[in-house]
């Protein structure tokens, strides 16, 4: 079971969740701007699609209808809560 303040990086593959919050201070300004351009904000549905085979690699996720790759520290800054399907 996912804890209430889990990060995106802790989601199981293909698990749907909603963004509960983002630690904007943990990100570089350009990273935060890019996430906002993707429409990532509290309440948005997100799904972890794939992890890199080697630990510490990027994760692929779906934000709305877009598929994006996020660096591990960016995924760790995104807090999620699971949604009921």
N, C-alpha and C positions, 0 to 999 in steps of 0.2 A: 504494500500500500504506500502511496505517495504522501509524504508529510505535507502539511498545509503551506509551508514556506519553501518547498522544493524548487530547485533551479531547473531550467529547461534541460540542462545536461543530465539530470537524473530521471528524465522520462524514459519509459520503455519505448522501443522502436514501434512505430505506428500508433502510439497512444495519443489521443486527442486531449487537449487541455486549453484553458483560457489563461491569458496573461494576467497575473495578479498584481504585478508591479515590476518596475525596472530600476535597478540601482544605477541611475544615470551618472552618478559621481565616480563609479568604477570604470567608466568608459572614457576614451579620448573624445574630444568634441566632434571629430569627423565621424567616429563610430556611432555616437549618439544621433548625430544628424542623419546618417544613413538609415538607422533603424526607424527614425521618425518618417523618413521618406518612404520606407516600406509600409508605413501605416501601423507599425508596432506600438501599441499603447495598451493600457489597462483594459481588459474585457475582450480583447481580440482573440479569436480562436487560433491555436497553433498546434502543429503536429510534428513530432520528431520522426523523420523519415529514415535517416541513415547515419551511422557513426563511421568514422575512419577506422580501418582495421587496426592500425597502431594507436595505442593510447596517446592522448594529448593532441590528436588531430581534429580537424573541423567536423561539425555536425551539419547535416542537411535537414532543413525543416520547411514546412509549408506554413506561410503566413497568408491567410486569406487564400487567394488563388495563385500566389507566387511561391516558387521553390527557391530558397536561398541557402547558402553555406555560411555558417558562422564559426568564427574562431572560438576555441574553448572558453576563453575568459569572457567573451561576449555572451555565450550561452549561459555561463554561470551567473551573469548579472541579471538574467531574466527569470523572475519568480513566476511560477505557474500553479494553478490548481486544476485538478481533473474535472472533466465535464461528464455528465451522464449522456450516453448515446441513445 
